Amino acid sequence: MLRPVDISKGVPGASSTITDNICGLLLNGPAVAAAGDVTGVVNGTVYSITKLKDAEAMGITAAYDSTNKVRVHRHISEFYRMAPEGTKLYFVVGAVAKTMKNLIEEYGQALIVASAGSIFYIGVAFNPTTGYAPVALDGIEDKVREAIAPAQSLHDWSWNTDRPVSIFLEGRGLSATGATALNLRGITVGVDILKATHVTLCVGQDYDYAATQDAIGQKFADVGTLLGTKASISVNRNIGEVETLNISDAVKGVWLNAGLSNHKTLLEMDADLGDFDTKGYVFGVTYTGVSGVRWNGDHVCAPATVDDNGYMSISTIGHGATINKASRMLRAKLLPKIKSQVPVDSKTGLLPKGVVKYFENIGDEAFEKMAKAGEITDGATTVDPNSNLLSGNKELLVSFTVVPTASIDKIKATINLKTSI
């Protein structure tokens, strides 16, 4: 694939028409035959919808879920409960035998391509077949554990083809305690740490809904709720915002009793929740004095680091989505300049100061737009004046620096009695 504007991720440590809440969903389940008013669903085919009724018209209904002992309608309905109607959702229902790894590797790229690269977030869910006997691996089901690395590989491919995405996995079948759970921020592959910077593992469930499922279904996780939550907010915002992002609905009777994908309530798992949070798992939590349920945090499966030069690693969903959007906007700004003619200094053959500043301003315009939208704190574009455009690869060498917005994860205070103030 031609990449005339090649933006690489920096040291670890777009246009006005970009819509940054378009999502994708990969699931497995039976096909639906077309009949009467039902348009049907073909396994392995990419579909796009903008509301729950679109999926129901295809035959993906609550009855479809109940009859087939799956949660396809559940994930889509939860997506649209959190995301506004009109939000575009692309999805693929793979054959019943497909695992999460299969779904990602066989349909992930096709899903992104079918959306013309417009998808920002992808949820991946797994509906085991009848008789499924889960195998625990690192405290989660092996079918979940094996999907983490391919999910990051899908992000890497999406980045390298200029349409970067973040991926949310259904972390069904949690079996570990907080103390023994795999540290998602320190997964090792040999001697290296797997830095799945754009992969999130959701292990939270609506406990009361799960209680209506069979034994296999009771171990599901509500990744559709998470996907819809992220689709409802700007790229930089934390999915766990307490003030604005209540995921429960008393009127609809949804998420009134939060649990984990071991089908235990928060009360039963209270002693373990702190460890699960520290280790990067995402689930619903409650806070004393505030009604409803919130996500516990904006975690990804990667460590949080800052190097000696102040460069930060991508360690939250918000940071990853912000970098994804910035790269899309910068590419959109710079792409029209490919093959354009620019003057050079007649004595050195290099770029004059005016040309350097011209291209820096183009990049900075994208950052200014994001800053005005409250999506970043600031950003800066630096063009290398020694870029050689007369021979060789004729590459304009540019670097970008983004200062993200911050998130208040904790407030630490003291309180005392005093005779006077």
Secondary structure, 3 states (H helix, E strand, C coil): CCCCCCCCCCCCCCCCCCCCCCEEEEEECCCECCECCECCECCCCEEEECCHHHHHHCCCCHHHHHHHCCCHHHHHHHHHHHCCCCCCEEEEEECCCCCHHHHHHHHHHHHHHHCCCCCCEEEECCCCCCCCCCCEECCEEHHHHCCHHHHHHHHHHHHHCCCCCEEEEECCCCCCCCCCCCCHHHCEECCEECCECCEEEECEEEHHHHCCCCCCHHHCCCHHHHHHHHHCCCCCCCCCCCCCCCCCECCCCECCCEEECCCEECCCCHHHHHHHHHCCCECEEEECCEEEEEECCCECECCCCECCCCCECCCEHHHHHHHHHHHHHHHHHHHHHCCCCCCCCCCCCCCCHHHHHHHHHHHHHHHHHHHHCCCEEEEEEEECCCCCCCCCCCCCCEEEEEEECCCCCCCCCCCCCCCCC
